[in-house]
Amino acid sequence: MPDGRPNIVFIITDQQRFDTIAALGHEHALTPNLDRLVHEGTAFTHTYVTAPSCAPSRASLFTGLYPHSNGVLKNNDPWSHSWVELLAADGYRCANVGKMHTFPYETSIGFHERHVVENKDRSNPTLPFFLDQWDKAFWARGLVKPDRATKYRAMPDYQDRLGAYVWEAPDDLHADNFIGGLATLWLDRYPGEEPFFLQVGFPGPHPPYDPTEEHLARFDDIEMPLPVNSQADMDSQPHALKDLRRDNLEVDHDGIVHLENPTDEQVLRQRKHYMANISMIDEQVGFLIEALERRGALDDTVIIFTSDHGDCLNDHGHIQKWSMYEPSVRVPALVRGPGVVQGQLVDGLTSMMDLGPTVLQLAGIEPPEWMEAESLLPALHGEPWAGREYAFSEHARDMILQATALMTMVRDANMKLVEFIDSDEGQLFDLEADPREEHNLWDDPKFEAHRRRLSGVIARWRGTSQLRTAPWSEQFR
């Protein structure tokens, strides 16, 4: 290893739910390279994001703080500091290829170099103007990037596709292939001998769900699970979630025309396109591993794989994220590398932001005391590790989640509570008896004690959080 410390390749997908890796028991996935990471490393099977949307989740990961602590509660909230600064100051070469979702988009946050690619679809006129590396590649080739404004809305069956399309531009220009290729190029060409931290941010499988024909064809004979969805389930949802469905039914966010009652055929097509997007990313992970082998660095490199949040894919009548259902807030978390126990499945509760101090300790850096994230290094080394007692997630009002000022989730080993700060409604699920979250127990008197207990947990968490993070606020705010 360079200077005795490992290289670190940190791969983050966008909107990849937890049940998308074959080696973790999900047979509808085609993920041989992610399966390799599972078999040759440690997988955390109950990992939760601190916010069910891009920027809050990523800012939380890269600061080690909850959204309410670092002030990034929704997309386009500014953030400009991260623990990458500590890596860079301690001798790591830090490079980002792909999506980070900082704001401003190209702020350094500690990286020596950034090759930024943002969302696949940026046709919303309210988004800040930005030309990223992917835009420039299309321009250099004299091509138009396909999205809802340039192509999809003109399709005769646009209203029926649920955001599922086939990529028709050159395969190498697909966002995930482009970023994987650029990251591979960096590994092949970077001449430095110091340890490196390479963050690779794939925009997929975030919609539009747009795999290449080749990858989609691989799913022709694979059976997809149907969504968890019933009228009773949707009727029991709090007003804020019903209003979220309304917004997604009225606005074609990211090229998805959401439907109130899609057919099984439509939903299964959407899910095959989604899984084919993940298969494409899996292939790029394999190319990154091969590049590390060519460099002679694979045995000296820790590879981390996770996602910023999930996608309901019509579970509970919802699309994308912005809710606290398991498909929205629970994500994969895989770690492979020197010193990491192989073939280990860790079932304890984990916060995705816990990967931050884990990276610092792998690099020999002591995490700041104000961090709310907790290092996973003991678990990676096979030491006794029970996991967190509680996992938390939160999201503030934004242009899509409009009917609540703040939504907060807490779950323990068996129960999940979701509160809305401006409503007496909420959600309570017994995840042991009801893992698919179909029966809301919020108003069930038999579970009132659980409801009061978990509401108290949220209140204590916010107070404790404010005390712990005060030094960070003084230093960076």
C-alpha positions in Angstrom: 0.0 0.0 0.0 1.2 3.5 -0.7 2.7 4.8 2.6 0.9 1.9 4.4 -2.6 3.3 3.9 -5.2 1.9 1.5 -6.6 3.6 -1.6 -10.3 4.1 -1.3 -12.8 3.9 -4.2 -16.2 5.1 -3.0 -19.0 4.3 -5.4 -22.4 5.9 -5.0 -25.4 5.2 -7.2 -28.5 7.4 -7.3 -31.8 5.9 -6.2 -30.9 2.2 -5.7 -33.1 0.4 -3.3 -31.8 -2.3 -1.0 -33.3 -5.3 -2.8 -31.3 -5.1 -6.0 -28.3 -7.4 -5.5 -28.5 -11.0 -6.3 -26.0 -12.2 -3.7 -28.1 -10.7 -1.0 -31.1 -13.0 -2.0 -32.8 -10.9 -4.7 -33.0 -13.3 -7.7 -34.4 -10.7 -10.1 -31.0 -8.9 -10.1 -28.1 -9.5 -12.5 -25.2 -8.2 -10.5 -22.1 -10.5 -10.8 -19.7 -7.7 -9.8 -21.6 -6.5 -6.9 -22.1 -10.1 -5.9 -18.2 -10.4 -5.9 -18.0 -7.4 -3.5 -20.5 -9.3 -1.2 -18.6 -12.5 -1.3 -15.2 -10.9 -0.9 -16.2 -8.3 1.6 -18.8 -7.3 4.2 -22.4 -6.3 3.4 -24.6 -4.2 5.8 -28.1 -5.4 5.2 -30.1 -2.8 7.2 -28.6 0.5 6.1 -30.7 3.6 6.2 -30.2 7.0 4.6 -30.6 10.1 6.7 -32.8 11.7 4.1 -34.9 10.3 1.2 -33.5 12.6 -1.5 -30.2 13.3 -3.1 -28.5 16.4 -1.7 -29.6 16.0 2.0 -28.5 12.4 2.0 -25.1 13.1 0.3 -24.4 16.2 2.5 -25.1 14.0 5.5 -22.7 11.3 4.3 -19.9 13.7 3.5 -20.2 15.7 6.8 -21.1 12.9 9.2 -24.0 15.0 10.4 -27.8 14.7 10.2 -29.6 17.1 7.8 -30.9 19.2 10.6 -27.4 19.6 11.9 -25.6 20.6 8.7 -28.6 22.6 7.3 -29.0 20.7 4.1 -32.6 19.5 4.4 -33.6 19.5 0.7 -32.0 19.6 -2.8 -30.2 22.9 -3.7 -29.6 23.8 -0.1 -25.9 24.9 -0.2 -23.1 22.9 1.3 -19.4 23.5 0.8 -17.5 21.5 3.5 -16.9 17.8 3.9 -14.5 15.3 5.5 -12.8 15.0 2.1 -10.9 18.1 3.2 -9.3 16.0 6.0 -8.2 13.3 3.6 -6.7 15.9 1.2 -4.8 17.6 4.1 -3.4 14.2 5.2 -1.8 13.3 1.9 -4.6 11.6 -0.1 -5.2 12.5 -3.8 -8.9 13.2 -3.9 -10.9 13.0 -7.1 -14.6 12.9 -7.9 -16.0 11.6 -11.1 -19.8 11.9 -11.6 -22.5 13.0 -9.4 -22.0 14.4 -5.9 -25.0 16.8 -5.9 -23.1 19.6 -4.0 -24.5 23.1 -4.4 -22.9 25.0 -6.0 -22.4 22.0 -8.2 -18.6 22.3 -8.6 -17.6 23.5 -5.2 -14.4 21.8 -4.1 -15.4 20.3 -0.6 -11.8 19.0 -0.5 -11.3 17.3 -3.8 -8.2 18.1 -5.8 -10.2 17.5 -9.0 -13.8 17.1 -9.9 -15.3 15.8 -13.2 -19.0 16.6 -12.4 -22.0 14.9 -14.0 -25.4 15.8 -12.5 -28.9 14.3 -13.0 -29.7 12.5 -16.3 -32.7 14.8 -16.8 -32.3 18.5 -16.0 -35.2 19.9 -18.1 -36.9 21.5 -15.2 -36.6 25.2 -15.9 -36.4 26.0 -12.2 -33.1 24.2 -11.8 -29.9 26.3 -11.9 -28.2 26.4 -15.3 -25.2 24.1 -15.4 -23.1 22.6 -18.2 -21.5 19.4 -16.9 -18.9 17.0 -18.4 -21.7 14.9 -19.9 -23.3 17.9 -21.7 -19.9 18.8 -23.1 -19.4 15.2 -24.4 -22.7 15.3 -26.3 -21.8 18.8 -27.7 -18.4 17.6 -28.8 -20.0 14.7 -30.7 -22.7 16.9 -32.3 -25.5 15.0 -30.6 -28.5 16.0 -28.5 -28.9 14.4 -25.1 -32.2 12.6 -24.8 -34.5 13.6 -22.0 -38.2 14.5 -21.5 -37.8 17.9 -23.2 -35.7 16.8 -26.2 -37.2 13.4 -26.9 -39.5 11.5 -24.5 -42.5 13.9 -24.4 -42.8 13.5 -28.2 -43.2 9.7 -28.0 -46.8 8.6 -28.8 -46.9 6.4 -25.7 -45.2 8.8 -23.3 -48.2 8.8 -21.0 -48.1 5.1 -20.6 -44.4 4.3 -20.1 -43.9 5.2 -16.4 -40.5 6.7 -17.2 -39.2 3.5 -18.9 -37.3 4.1 -22.2 -34.6 2.4 -24.2 -31.3 4.4 -24.6 -31.0 5.3 -28.3 -27.8 7.5 -28.3 -24.4 5.8 -28.6 -24.0 3.3 -25.7 -20.7 4.9 -24.5 -22.6 8.2 -23.9 -25.1 6.7 -21.6 -24.6 8.5 -18.3 -23.5 5.5 -16.3 -21.2 4.2 -19.1 -19.7 7.6 -19.5 -18.9 8.0 -15.8 -17.7 4.5 -15.5 -15.4 5.0 -18.5 -14.1 8.4 -17.2 -13.4 6.9 -13.7 -11.6 4.0 -15.4 -9.6 6.5 -17.5 -8.5 8.2 -14.2 -7.4 5.0 -12.7 -5.4 4.1 -15.8 -3.7 7.5 -16.2 -3.2 9.1 -12.9 0.5 9.0 -12.3 0.7 9.8 -8.6 2.0 7.3 -6.1 0.3 8.7 -3.0 -2.8 6.9 -1.7 -6.0 8.1 -3.5 -9.6 8.6 -2.7 -11.7 8.3 -5.8 -15.4 9.0 -5.5 -17.5 7.6 -8.4 -21.1 8.9 -8.6 -23.3 7.1 -11.0 -26.5 9.0 -11.9 -28.5 5.8 -12.4 -30.7 4.0 -11.7 -32.4 7.4 -11.1 -35.1 8.0 -13.8 -35.5 8.2 -16.6 -35.1 4.5 -16.5 -33.2 4.2 -19.7 -31.0 1.1 -20.1 -29.4 0.2 -23.4 -31.1 -2.4 -25.6 -28.3 -4.9 -24.8 -28.8 -4.7 -21.0 -32.6 -4.6 -21.2 -32.6 -7.8 -23.3 -30.9 -9.7 -20.5 -34.1 -9.4 -18.5 -36.4 -10.8 -21.1 -36.9 -14.1 -19.1 -36.5 -12.7 -15.6 -39.6 -12.4 -13.4 -39.9 -9.1 -11.5 -41.7 -8.9 -8.2 -44.9 -6.9 -8.3 -45.2 -3.9 -6.1 -46.7 -3.9 -2.6 -49.8 -2.0 -3.2 -53.4 -2.0 -2.0 -56.2 0.5 -1.8 -56.4 0.1 1.9 -52.7 0.9 2.2 -53.1 4.1 0.2 -56.2 5.1 2.0 -54.4 4.9 5.4 -51.6 7.2 4.4 -51.3 10.6 6.0 -52.3 13.7 4.0 -48.7 14.7 3.3 -48.1 11.4 1.4 -51.4 11.5 -0.4 -50.4 15.0 -1.5 -47.0 13.6 -2.6 -48.9 11.1 -4.8 -51.0 14.0 -6.2 -47.9 15.9 -7.2 -46.3 12.9 -8.9 -49.6 12.2 -10.8 -49.8 15.8 -12.0 -46.1 16.5 -12.9 -43.8 14.3 -15.0 -40.8 14.5 -12.7 -37.7 13.1 -14.4 -39.7 11.9 -17.4 -42.1 9.8 -15.4 -45.8 10.2 -16.0 -47.1 8.5 -12.9 -50.4 6.7 -13.1 -53.0 6.2 -10.4 -53.8 2.6 -11.4 -51.0 1.3 -13.7 -51.3 -2.2 -15.1 -49.1 -5.1 -14.0 -47.5 -5.0 -17.5 -46.6 -1.3 -17.1 -45.2 -1.7 -13.6 -43.2 -4.8 -14.6 -41.7 -3.0 -17.6 -40.7 -0.1 -15.4 -39.0 -2.5 -12.9 -37.2 -4.3 -15.7 -35.8 -1.1 -17.0 -34.8 -0.1 -13.5 -33.0 -3.4 -12.9 -31.3 -3.2 -16.3 -30.0 0.2 -15.3 -28.5 -1.4 -12.2 -27.0 -4.2 -14.4 -25.3 -1.5 -16.5 -23.8 0.0 -13.3 -22.7 -3.4 -12.1 -20.8 -3.9 -15.4 -19.0 -0.6 -14.8 -18.1 -1.7 -11.3 -16.4 -4.7 -13.0 -14.4 -2.4 -15.3 -13.3 -0.3 -12.3 -12.1 -3.5 -10.6 -10.2 -4.5 -13.7 -8.6 -1.0 -13.9 -7.4 -1.4 -10.3 -5.9 -4.8 -11.2 -4.1 -3.2 -14.2 -2.8 -0.6 -11.9 -1.6 -3.2 -9.5 -3.7 -1.6 -6.8 -6.6 -3.9 -6.2 -5.1 -5.6 -3.1 -4.3 -2.2 -1.7 -7.7 -0.6 -2.3 -10.9 -0.5 -0.2 -14.0 -0.5 -2.4 -17.2 0.9 -0.9 -20.5 0.7 -2.7 -23.8 2.3 -1.6 -26.6 4.6 -2.8 -28.1 7.9 -1.7 -31.7 6.6 -1.3 -34.0 4.1 -2.9 -37.1 4.1 -5.2 -40.6 2.9 -4.4 -41.3 1.8 -8.0 -45.0 1.9 -7.3 -44.8 0.3 -3.9 -47.5 1.9 -1.7 -48.7 3.8 -4.8 -45.5 5.9 -4.8 -42.7 6.6 -7.3 -39.2 7.6 -6.6 -38.3 8.7 -3.0 -39.6 11.5 -0.6 -41.2 8.9 1.7 -40.0 6.8 4.6 -41.0 3.4 3.2 -38.3 0.8 3.2 -37.7 0.9 -0.6 -37.2 4.6 -0.3 -34.9 4.9 2.8 -33.0 1.5 2.9 -30.0 1.0 0.6 -27.1 -1.4 -0.1 -23.8 -0.9 1.7 -20.9 -3.1 0.7 -17.2 -2.9 1.7 -14.3 -5.0 0.2 -10.6 -4.6 0.7 -7.6 -5.3 2.9 -8.5 -6.1 6.5 -12.2 -6.4 5.7 -13.9 -9.7 6.7 -14.9 -11.7 3.6 -18.4 -13.1 3.1 -19.8 -11.3 6.2 -23.4 -10.2 6.4 -24.1 -7.6 9.1 -27.7 -7.2 10.0 -27.5 -4.5 12.7 -29.0 -1.1 12.0 -26.6 1.2 10.1 -26.9 4.8 8.9 -25.4 5.3 5.5 -23.5 8.3 6.8 -21.6 5.9 9.0 -19.4 5.1 6.0 -17.9 8.6 6.4 -15.9 8.1 9.7 -15.2 4.6 8.5 -13.3 6.1 5.5 -11.4 8.4 7.8 -10.3 5.6 10.1 -9.3 3.5 7.2 -7.0 6.4 6.2 -5.6 6.6 9.8 -7.5 9.8 10.6 -9.5 10.2 13.8 -13.1 11.5 13.1 -14.0 14.8 14.7 -15.9 14.4 18.0 -18.8 16.4 16.7 -19.6 13.8 14.0 -22.9 12.1 14.5 -22.0 9.3 12.2 -20.4 6.2 13.8 -17.5 4.3 12.3 -18.2 0.8 11.0 -14.5 -0.3 11.2 -15.0 -2.7 14.1 -17.7 -4.6 12.1 -15.4 -4.6 9.1 -12.7 -6.2 11.2 -15.1 -8.9 12.5 -15.2 -7.4 16.1 -18.5 -7.7 18.1 -20.8 -5.0 16.7 -24.5 -4.7 17.5 -25.4 -1.8 15.2 -27.3 1.3 16.1 -30.2 1.2 18.5 -32.1 3.6 16.2 -31.9 4.7 12.6 -33.2 8.2 11.8 -34.2 9.9 8.6 -35.8 13.3 7.9 -36.9 15.5 5.0 -38.1 19.1 4.8 -40.7 20.6 2.5 -39.5 21.1 -1.1 -41.0 21.5 -4.5 -42.3 17.9 -4.5 -42.9 17.0 -0.9 -45.1 20.1 -0.4 -47.7 19.3 2.3 -45.4 19.1 5.3 -42.7 21.3 6.7 -40.8 18.4 8.1 -41.1 14.6 8.0 -39.1 12.5 10.4 -38.6 8.7 10.7 -37.1 6.6 13.5 -36.9 2.8 13.5 -35.5 0.3 16.0 -35.1 -3.4 15.6 -38.8 -4.0 15.1 -40.8 -0.8 14.9 -40.9 2.2 12.6 -42.5 5.6 13.4 -43.0 8.5 10.9 -44.0 11.9 12.3 -45.1 15.1 10.5 -44.3 18.2 12.4 -47.4 20.0 11.4 -50.0 17.2 11.6 -51.5 14.8 14.1 -51.3 12.1 11.5 -48.4 9.7 11.2 -47.3 6.2 10.5 -46.3 3.3 12.7 -45.3 -0.1 11.5 -44.5 -3.3 13.2 -41.7 -4.4 10.9 -41.4 -7.8 12.4 -45.1 -8.7 11.8 -45.6 -6.5 8.8 -42.2 -6.2 6.9 -44.0 -4.9 3.8 -45.5 -1.9 5.8 -49.0 -2.5 4.7 -50.8 -1.8 8.1 -50.5 1.6 9.7 -50.8 1.2 13.4 -50.7 5.0 14.3 -54.2 5.0 15.6 -54.2 1.5 17.1 -54.6 1.8 20.9 -52.7 -1.4 21.4 -49.6 0.3 20.0 -50.0 3.6 21.7 -47.0 2.9 24.0 -44.8 2.2 21.1 -45.9 5.5 19.5 -45.2 7.5 22.6 -41.9 5.8 23.2 -40.6 6.5 19.6 -41.9 10.0 19.6 -39.8 10.6 22.7 -36.8 9.1 21.0 -37.1 11.6 18.2 -37.3 14.5 20.7 -34.3 13.4 22.7 -32.3 12.8 19.4 -32.8 16.3 18.3 -31.8 17.8 21.6 -28.7 15.6 21.9 -27.8 16.3 18.3 -27.8 20.1 18.9 -25.4 19.8 21.9 -23.0 17.4 20.1 -22.7 19.4 16.9 -22.3 22.8 18.4 -18.5 22.8 17.7 -19.1 22.1 14.0 -21.6 24.9 13.8 -19.1 27.3 15.3 -16.4 26.2 12.9 -18.2 26.0 9.6 -21.5 27.9 9.7 
